[in-house]
Amino acid sequence: MRELRVLFHLTKFGIRGLLRNQRVLVFTIAFPIILLVLFNSIFAHGRDTTTLTRGVELDEDAYFTAGILAYSIMLSAFSTMAIGLVAQRESGQLKRLRGTPLPPWVFMVAQVMRAIILISFMAAVLLLIGHFAYDVHFPSDTFGGFILYIVLGTATMCILGIALTAVASTAEAASTIAPFSAVLCRAGCRRSAASSRSPVLPTASRPRSRPRPPAAACRAPTSACSACGRSAA
C-alpha cells in the first residue's frame, strides 16, 4: 500500500511538472490539434476516401484523425520519455532518487502512468474535434478495444523510450536519435495497420453511394436492376 501511495503522488507530481512546462504544452497538446485541423482542412475533401491494402476503404477525415492520434502517442510516450529521462540523468536527478528509499519500479511505473493520463486527455480532445468538426465517429461495439489499444500502445512506446536511454548518452543525442527512431517506428506501424482489417478503425458517418457495376457485367432480368438502377436490354 505504501508503494501505491508513493506511485500516486509521484504520478501527480509528474503531471503538474508537465503542465508547468510551456514547451510540453505546445508540442504535446497544441501541436497535434493544429496538425489535425490543417490535415483535415487541406488534404481531406468532402467524401474522399483512401484505400488501404486488401481493399479496405477509409474516410480521409477519419484517416488523418487516427494518424494524428498515433503521432501524439509517439511524440508524448516515446520521444518525450527518452529525452526527459536522459536530461534527468545528466542533471543528477536520477542519482539523487537512487539514494532515496523510492523503489526503482515505482519511479518507472509513475513515468508510464503519467504518459497514459496525458495521452488519454489528448485522445479525448482529438476525438471530440474529429467528431464535431469533421463528422468522424467510432463504432460503439469496438470502442473498448480502441481504448485498450491506446493504453497498450502508450505503455509500449514508453518502454521503448526507456530502452532508448541506454543508447543516448546525452540529452542532445537523445533529441536527435528519438525523432529519427520515431519516424522508423511510425513507418512500421503504418504498414502494419494498413495491412490489417482492424474493426476499431474510425469511420465517417456520411453515407456513401454503392458502386455501380459496369453495363457489360449486368445480367439482371428485364426488370430494373436493384444494384445499378438500369434496365437490362
N, C-alpha and C positions, 0 to 999 in steps of 0.2 A: 504493500500500500504506500509506503514511503517513496519508493521509486516512481510509482504512478503519479503521486502528488508533485514530485520534482519534475516529472515529464510534462505535466500540465502547465506548471509555472514557467518552465523553460520554453515551451511552445508559445505561450502567451507573450513572453518577453521577446522571442524572435519575431513574432508578428508585429509587435509595437516598434521594434527596431527597423523592420522593413518599411512600415508606414511613415516613419520619420525620415526615410531616405528618399529625397526627391528624384534621384536617378532611377530608383526602383519603381516609383510611382509612374514615371514617364514611360520607361521601356517595358515594364511588366503589365501595366493596366491600360495606360492611354495609347501606347503604340499599337497593340493588337486591335483596338477599337478603330483607330484611324485606318489601319490596313483593311479591316473588314469593310468599312464604308467605301474606301477607294476601289477595292477589287470588285465589290458587288455593283458599284455605280459605273465603273468604266468598262469592265470586261463581261459582265452579265447583262444580256439584253432580252428583256421580256420573257418569252417562253423557251429561250435557247436551252439546250441540254448538252451535256458532254457524255460521250460513250466510253465506258470503261471496258476492260477486257471481258470476254465471254458475253458481250452484247448487253451489259448492264447499263441502262441509261439513268443519268442523274441530273437533276436540275442544276444549272450553273450557280444560282444563289446558294443552294444547299451545299454544293461542292466547295465553294470558297468559304462558306461559314465553317464547315468541318475542317478545311485546310488551315484556316487561321487559328482555330481552336487547337489543332495539333501543333502548330507553330508556337502557340502560347505555352503549351506544356513543355515543349522542347526548350524554349527560352528560359522559363522560370525554374524548371526542375533540373535541367542538365547544365546549361551554361552558367546560370547564376549560382548553382550549388558548387560547381567546380571552382569558379573564380573566387567565391566567397570563402570557401574553406582554405584555399591556398593563401589568400590575403590574411586570414586569421592565423594561419601557421607562420607566416612571415612576421607578423606583428607580435608574436609570442602569446597570443590569447589561448591557443590550444595547449601550450606548455603550462600555462597557469591553471587551466582547467584540469590538466593531468595531475596537478598537485593537490587537488581537492578530492573529497570523498565521492564526487559525482561519478557514477559508473559510465564507462565509455558508450555502452549501448543506449543509455538514456539520452545522451547528447546526440547520437546519430539518429535515433528514432524521432527526437524532437525536431531535427532538421527536416526529416521526411514529412512529419505531420504538418509542419509549417508550410511546406510546399504544397501539400494536398489541400489545405484550407485555402491558400491563396489561389490555387488553380480552380478549386470549386467555385469560388466567388467570381473569378474571371470567366469560367464557363457559363455561369448563370447570366452574366452580363451579355456575353456574346450571343447566347441562345435567345435571350429576350430581344436583342436588337435584330437578330435574324428573323425571328418570328413576326414581330410587329412591323418592321420596316421592309422586309423582303419576302414575307409570306412563306417562311420555312417552318416546317413542323417535324416532329419526331414521332414515330409510331409509339403509341402508349403501351403496347404489349411488350416492346423491347426496350423501353426507356430504362428499366432497371439494369439491363445488360450494358447499356450505354454508360450509365453512371459507374458501373463496375470497371468498364474499360478505362474510364478517366482515372479512377483511383489507382488501378494496377499499372496503367501507363505512366502516371506521375511517379509512383514508387519505383518503377523500373528505371526511369530516367534519372531519378535521384541517386540510385545505386550506381549507375554508370558514371554520373558526375563525381561521386565519391571515389570511384575507381580511377578516374582520370587524374585525381590529385597525386597519385603515385608517379605519374609521368611528368606532370608540370612542376618544375622546381621553383618557379617564381610566379607572382601574380601577372606579370607581363606575358610570360609564356602561356599561362592558363587562358588569358584573354585572347591569345592567338590560336591556341590549339582547340579550345572549346567550341568556338563558332565553326571552325573547319570540320571538326568531328560531328557537330550538329547537322551540317549540310549532308555529310555522308549518311548519317543515321536517318535523316529526313528522306533522302533518295531511296534508301532501302525500305523504309516503312511505307512510302508512297507506292512503290512497286508491289509490295505485299498486299496492301489494301486494295489496289486496283485489280489484282488477280483473284480477289475473293468475292463471295456473294453474301457479305455480312448483312443480316436483317436490321441492324441498328443504324445503318446509314441514314442520314436525314433525307427527306423528300420534300417536294413542293406541293402545296395544297391547290395549286392551279390545275384545273382539268386539262387533259390533252386529248386531242382527237386521235382515233385509232388509225393506224396506217392503212392505206388502201392498196389492195393487190393490183398488179397490172392487169389490163384488159385481157391480155392473152392467157393469163393464168386463171381467169374467172370461168368456172364450169358450173355456174348455178343454173337452175331451170329457168323457164320463160318468165317466172315471177321475179320481182325486184330482189336483188341480192342484198342480204342483210348486212354484209360486210362493207360493200362499197357503194351501195345505193344505185347501181346501174341496172339496166335491164339486159338480160342476155339476148344476143342476136338470134 
